[in-house]
Amino acid sequence: MGCGAQKQSQGLSPQLRQKALEIFKKIDVNNSGSIDKDETQKFWKTNFAKVNTQALFNAVDFDKSGQITEDEWMAFWEIVKKSGYSDKEIFEELDNLMEGKAWVQFRKVDEFVKRDQLRKKSQVKQIVEDNSKRKSILQQDQH
């Protein structure tokens, strides 16, 4: 296995995790720990707010609850990374989001999630759970 294959399977760097979390908190204006459609529409403030919101929820709301939890949000970005996007590409998209630019569709991620739905043991669910565990460990370390 070459270096490129190993690099692809690595998760988000601490800098990418921090940037993604910063955006999540910016959207989660009521600090509930989850994002709803009302918050995302207010975040975009444009004529395309509803379109962006729908695209975001289609991609990131894995359990289709109508809320995007911090764990789902972070898992999504982990899947973006595992799908082969580079740190530079992810940083660019996170920067664009921070500026309120349109949500983009990550085709490789869509394919990953579609394939995952056919599996008996969901990798998406496992990634969400892993992010939840990571968050718990970090919170314990801070106390």
Phi, psi and omega in degrees: 000131182278173180299322181300320181293322179292319181298320182298323185280348179292151178278193180292143174289160177304325180293318178293319178300315181297317180295315179297318180294323178299318179292317178304313181293329177293322179284322182280071187295335180267006177053039181277347183090002174214159181250133174249173184295327178297316179296319182290324178295322177293324180300316183279328173055015183245177175298337182263013182302317181293320179295313178299317180299313181298317179297317179299311182293324176299324184276323194250334181280077188300324181268003177056039182274348185088001177229142173253114179281164176301322180296318177296316181301310182291323177298320178303312182292329173297318180293322176304312181297313182293340179278357174109002177285143182279162175304318182299315179297319181292316177302317179300316180293320178295320176298317178298317178298316180302327179275001179081018179284169187299148173290135178255153177270131178260094186303319180297325179290317178303317178296317179301313182293319178298315177297321182297325181296338179274347181279152175288320179249112187288124174288325179299312179300319179296320179294319177299314179297319179298321178293324178296317178296317180300317180297318179297317179296317179297321179293322178294321180295332182281345183265000000 
